[in-house]
Amino acid sequence: MKYDYDVAIIGGGPVGSYLANLLARNFDVAVIEAGNSFGEKACTGIIGKESYDDLKLPKKAILNELRGAVFYSKIQSFEIKRNSPQAYLVDRKALEKILAEKAIKKGAEYFMGTRFMGFKNGRAVLQRFNQQFDVEAQFYVGADGIRSRVAQEMGAKTKAEFLSGYEVEVVGEFERQDFVEVWVNKELNEEFFFWVAPVNESLARVGTFGSLDSLFKFLKMRMLKAGNIVEFRAGSVGFGWRKPWIKGNAALVGDAALQIKPTTAGGIAYGMFCAHALAYSLINGRPSEYEKLCRDIKKQISFGMRVRKMFLGLTQEQIEKIFEVLGSREAVELIERTADFDDHVKTVKAIIRSPRLLARLLKISPMLLRHLV
């Protein structure tokens, strides 16, 4: 391996390796990954079908096709369904490995098990086992997660809410394996919802953000046995802003830039779309345009932050009333027509444009309109 490159990407997760694929034909690219193998981070791995296809991600990484969701509150439920798949449940390890293999075939070089220590005299100082060395690049990209060391070195400022997340793979009976379950019960967890994402008819990924205790309470309520857990993962997520995304010859992308949906905590699609923007700006020699090219993602994050604030302020009683409205035939039909897994703004705008639905929601809390518009 050589030690000077056009672009050095710190972080070989899905977004870092995706960016490497976009750049490797045009630049000498290095990817520095702290892990010794791929897929080590906690991730449910649900990506909207439209985004997955637009991003041209590998079909081999798909574990399950999801065509709907059932939403549960404490006392009621409703479902949103389509005739065709709307999202994919993905094997993150397989996704990362396939993307890395493709990037390497295009010329990228990977430093696995290598930790980024910081910048010194314009070079990236790295450590692998007990050996410390450095590489030089014309441009550096931090794709190193929410605790990004690159962001620290850039002096990026963060204003965000950070939550611990817990997820298990558990054996059970999941007859509707093409439907995700979303459970909203503030008596079990005030901070976030619970999800049940089937891998197949007998295995599902179940998780939440907040406390580990709340997850085990939910498993008991959902009649899933703790003794049936075959895998446990933990991680963190950040909802908010980290600025700037680019400074001098360094940029942030993916979770390192907090390009994360505050509504669902998903970050793969947003990060990859911003990777496209960053690649385009670098290839065209105009890196300063990167953030401007991500304006649509910024709008989605801003909207998600308002929804997040609204959720935290709701009581369970208000949530039950919202479920009554959203579970009505008029609302379900509207959501099924407009729902987009990675574009929640479109669905909310459609609801707001419905005079009857809007009037019913405003009766629950006049503040809803302030958060959603």
C-alpha positions in Angstrom: 0.0 0.0 0.0 1.1 3.5 -0.6 0.5 6.3 1.8 -0.6 9.3 -0.3 -4.0 9.6 -1.9 -6.4 12.0 -3.5 -9.2 11.2 -1.0 -9.0 9.5 2.4 -12.3 8.3 3.8 -12.3 7.7 7.6 -14.9 5.0 8.2 -15.8 2.0 6.0 -19.4 1.6 7.0 -22.2 1.6 4.3 -21.9 5.3 3.6 -18.1 5.4 3.6 -17.8 2.5 1.3 -20.6 3.8 -0.9 -18.7 7.1 -1.3 -15.6 5.1 -2.1 -17.5 3.4 -5.0 -18.5 6.8 -6.3 -15.0 8.3 -6.2 -12.6 5.4 -7.0 -12.9 5.7 -10.8 -11.8 9.3 -10.6 -9.4 9.5 -7.6 -6.9 7.4 -5.7 -9.0 6.5 -2.6 -8.1 5.1 0.8 -10.7 3.9 3.3 -9.7 3.7 6.9 -11.9 1.4 9.0 -11.4 0.9 12.7 -13.3 -2.4 12.7 -11.6 -5.7 11.9 -14.7 -6.8 9.9 -17.8 -5.3 8.4 -21.3 -4.9 9.9 -20.2 -4.6 13.5 -22.5 -1.7 14.4 -26.1 -2.0 15.5 -28.5 -1.3 12.7 -32.0 -2.6 11.9 -31.3 -2.1 8.2 -34.7 -1.0 6.9 -34.3 1.1 3.7 -37.1 2.4 1.5 -37.5 0.4 -1.8 -37.4 3.5 -3.9 -34.3 4.8 -2.3 -32.6 1.4 -2.4 -33.3 1.1 -6.1 -32.3 4.7 -6.9 -29.0 4.2 -5.1 -28.5 1.0 -7.1 -27.7 -1.1 -3.9 -27.1 -4.8 -4.2 -30.1 -7.1 -4.2 -27.9 -9.8 -2.5 -28.0 -7.9 0.7 -31.9 -8.0 1.0 -33.2 -10.3 3.7 -36.9 -9.4 3.5 -39.3 -7.3 1.5 -41.8 -5.2 3.5 -45.1 -4.0 2.0 -46.7 -2.4 5.1 -46.7 -1.5 8.7 -49.1 -2.1 11.6 -49.1 0.8 14.1 -50.0 0.0 17.7 -50.8 2.3 20.6 -51.6 1.1 24.1 -55.2 0.3 23.2 -55.7 0.4 19.4 -54.1 -0.1 16.0 -54.3 0.6 12.3 -52.3 -0.6 9.3 -50.9 0.9 6.2 -50.3 -1.5 3.3 -49.5 -1.7 -0.3 -49.7 -4.5 -2.9 -45.9 -4.3 -3.6 -42.8 -4.0 -1.4 -42.2 -0.5 0.0 -39.0 -1.2 2.0 -36.3 -3.8 2.3 -34.8 -5.3 5.5 -31.1 -5.5 4.7 -28.2 -7.5 6.0 -25.9 -4.7 6.9 -22.8 -6.9 7.1 -23.4 -8.2 3.6 -24.2 -4.7 2.3 -21.0 -3.3 3.7 -18.9 -6.1 2.4 -20.3 -6.0 -1.1 -19.8 -2.3 -1.3 -16.2 -2.6 -0.1 -15.5 -5.4 -2.6 -16.8 -3.2 -5.4 -14.8 -0.2 -4.3 -11.6 -2.3 -4.1 -12.2 -3.6 -7.6 -12.5 0.0 -8.8 -9.1 0.8 -7.2 -9.8 1.9 -3.6 -7.5 0.6 -0.9 -8.7 -0.4 2.6 -7.0 -0.1 5.9 -9.0 -2.5 8.1 -8.5 -2.6 11.9 -7.0 0.9 11.6 -7.9 3.8 13.9 -7.8 7.4 13.0 -6.0 9.4 15.7 -6.2 12.9 14.3 -4.5 15.3 11.9 -0.9 16.4 12.1 0.7 18.7 9.6 -2.0 18.0 7.0 -1.6 14.2 7.4 -3.9 11.7 9.0 -2.3 9.9 11.9 -3.4 6.3 12.0 -2.9 3.4 14.4 -3.1 -0.3 13.6 -2.4 -2.6 16.5 0.6 -1.1 18.2 2.0 0.5 15.0 1.4 4.2 14.4 1.8 5.7 10.9 0.3 8.4 8.7 -1.2 8.9 5.3 -1.6 12.1 3.3 -4.5 13.0 1.1 -5.7 16.1 -0.8 -9.1 15.7 0.8 -10.4 13.9 3.9 -13.9 12.6 4.6 -15.3 11.7 8.0 -17.7 8.9 7.7 -16.8 7.7 11.2 -20.2 7.7 13.0 -21.9 10.0 15.4 -18.8 10.2 17.7 -16.8 11.3 14.7 -13.1 12.1 15.5 -12.9 13.9 12.1 -15.7 16.2 13.2 -13.8 17.0 16.4 -10.6 17.7 14.4 -12.6 20.0 12.1 -13.9 21.9 15.1 -17.5 21.1 14.1 -20.2 22.2 16.5 -23.0 19.8 17.6 -26.5 20.6 18.8 -28.3 17.3 19.1 -30.1 14.8 21.3 -28.2 11.5 21.7 -30.0 8.3 22.6 -28.8 4.8 23.4 -30.4 2.1 21.2 -30.9 -1.6 21.8 -32.0 -4.3 19.4 -32.3 -8.0 19.6 -32.9 -10.7 17.1 -35.5 -13.0 18.7 -37.1 -16.3 17.6 -40.9 -16.2 17.7 -43.9 -16.5 15.4 -44.3 -13.7 12.9 -47.0 -14.8 10.5 -47.2 -11.4 8.7 -43.5 -11.4 7.8 -43.9 -8.6 5.2 -45.3 -6.1 7.8 -43.2 -4.1 10.3 -44.8 -3.4 13.7 -44.5 0.0 15.3 -45.6 0.3 18.9 -46.1 3.7 20.6 -46.6 3.4 24.3 -45.2 6.1 26.5 -46.0 4.0 29.6 -43.2 1.7 28.5 -41.0 4.2 26.8 -41.4 8.0 26.8 -38.4 8.6 24.5 -39.1 6.5 21.4 -41.3 3.8 19.8 -40.6 0.1 19.6 -40.3 -1.8 16.3 -40.6 -5.4 15.3 -39.1 -6.0 11.9 -39.5 -9.7 10.7 -36.5 -11.3 9.0 -38.7 -14.3 8.2 -41.7 -16.1 9.8 -39.7 -17.2 12.8 -37.1 -14.5 13.4 -37.4 -10.7 13.9 -35.4 -7.7 14.9 -36.9 -5.9 17.9 -35.6 -2.7 19.3 -36.0 0.8 20.7 -34.1 3.8 21.8 -34.0 4.8 25.4 -33.5 2.3 28.2 -32.6 -1.4 28.0 -35.2 -2.1 30.7 -38.0 -0.7 28.5 -37.0 -3.1 25.7 -37.3 -6.1 28.0 -40.7 -4.9 29.3 -41.8 -4.6 25.7 -40.6 -8.1 24.8 -42.7 -9.4 27.7 -45.7 -7.5 26.7 -45.3 -8.7 23.0 -45.0 -12.2 24.4 -41.5 -12.7 23.1 -39.2 -14.7 25.4 -35.9 -13.2 26.5 -34.6 -16.8 26.4 -35.3 -16.8 22.6 -32.9 -14.0 21.8 -30.1 -15.1 19.5 -28.3 -11.8 19.0 -28.0 -8.6 20.9 -26.8 -5.2 19.6 -26.4 -1.8 21.2 -25.5 1.6 19.7 -26.2 5.3 19.8 -28.0 7.8 17.5 -28.0 11.6 17.3 -30.9 13.7 16.3 -30.0 17.3 15.4 -27.2 19.2 13.7 -23.5 19.1 13.4 -22.0 22.1 11.5 -20.2 22.6 9.3 -20.4 19.6 7.0 -17.3 20.9 5.1 -14.4 22.9 6.2 -11.2 23.4 4.1 -10.2 20.1 2.7 -12.3 18.0 5.1 -16.0 17.0 5.0 -18.4 14.9 7.0 -21.0 12.5 5.6 -23.5 10.0 7.0 -23.9 9.7 10.8 -20.7 11.7 11.2 -22.7 14.7 9.9 -25.9 13.5 11.7 -27.6 12.9 8.4 -30.2 10.8 10.3 -34.0 10.7 10.2 -35.2 12.0 13.6 -38.5 10.2 13.0 -37.1 6.7 12.6 -33.4 7.0 13.4 -32.5 5.6 9.9 -29.4 7.1 8.4 -28.2 4.9 5.5 -30.3 6.4 2.7 -29.8 10.0 3.8 -26.0 9.5 4.1 -25.8 7.8 0.7 -27.7 10.6 -1.0 -25.4 13.1 0.6 -22.4 10.9 -0.5 -23.7 11.5 -4.1 -23.7 15.2 -3.5 -20.1 15.1 -2.0 -18.8 13.0 -4.8 -20.4 15.2 -7.5 -18.8 18.3 -5.9 -15.4 16.7 -5.6 -15.4 15.3 -9.1 -16.4 18.7 -10.5 -13.8 20.5 -8.4 -16.3 22.5 -6.4 -16.3 20.9 -2.9 -17.8 24.1 -1.4 -21.1 23.2 -3.1 -21.6 20.0 -1.1 -23.9 21.3 1.6 -26.1 23.2 -0.9 -26.5 20.0 -2.9 -27.8 18.3 0.3 -30.6 20.9 0.8 -33.4 18.3 0.4 -31.9 16.1 3.1 -31.6 19.1 5.3 -35.3 19.9 4.9 -36.2 16.3 5.8 -34.0 16.5 8.9 -35.4 19.8 9.9 -39.0 18.5 9.6 -38.0 15.4 11.5 -36.7 17.5 14.3 -40.1 19.2 14.6 -41.9 15.9 14.6 -39.5 14.7 17.3 -40.2 17.7 19.5 -43.9 17.2 19.0 -43.7 13.5 20.0 -41.8 14.3 23.2 -44.5 16.8 24.2 -47.5 14.5 23.6 -49.2 12.5 26.4 -50.4 8.9 25.8 -53.9 10.2 25.9 -53.2 12.6 23.0 -51.4 9.8 21.1 -54.5 7.7 21.4 -56.6 10.5 19.9 -54.1 10.9 17.1 -54.4 7.1 16.4 -58.1 7.5 16.2 -57.7 10.1 13.4 -54.9 8.4 11.5 -56.7 5.0 11.8 -59.8 6.4 10.1 -60.6 5.2 6.6 -60.0 8.6 5.1 -56.6 8.9 6.7 -55.5 5.4 5.9 -56.4 5.7 2.2 -54.6 9.0 2.0 -51.5 7.7 3.7 -51.5 4.6 1.5 -51.6 6.9 -1.6 -48.9 9.2 -0.5 -46.6 7.4 1.9 -42.9 7.4 1.1 -40.5 5.6 3.5 -37.8 8.2 3.1 -39.9 11.3 2.5 -42.2 11.9 5.5 -42.8 15.5 4.5 -44.9 14.5 1.6 -47.3 12.4 3.7 -47.8 15.0 6.4 -48.4 17.8 3.8 -51.1 15.6 2.3 -52.8 15.2 5.7 -52.6 18.9 6.4 -54.3 19.6 3.0 -57.3 17.5 4.1 -59.6 20.0 5.9 -61.4 17.3 7.9 -58.3 15.5 9.1 -56.6 18.8 9.9 -59.6 20.0 11.9 -59.7 16.7 13.9 -55.9 16.9 14.7 -56.1 20.5 15.8 -58.8 19.6 18.3 -56.3 17.3 19.9 -53.7 20.0 20.2 -53.4 23.3 18.3 -49.7 23.0 18.7 -49.6 20.2 16.1 -49.8 22.6 13.2 -47.0 24.7 14.6 -44.7 21.6 14.7 -45.7 20.2 11.3 -45.9 23.2 9.1 
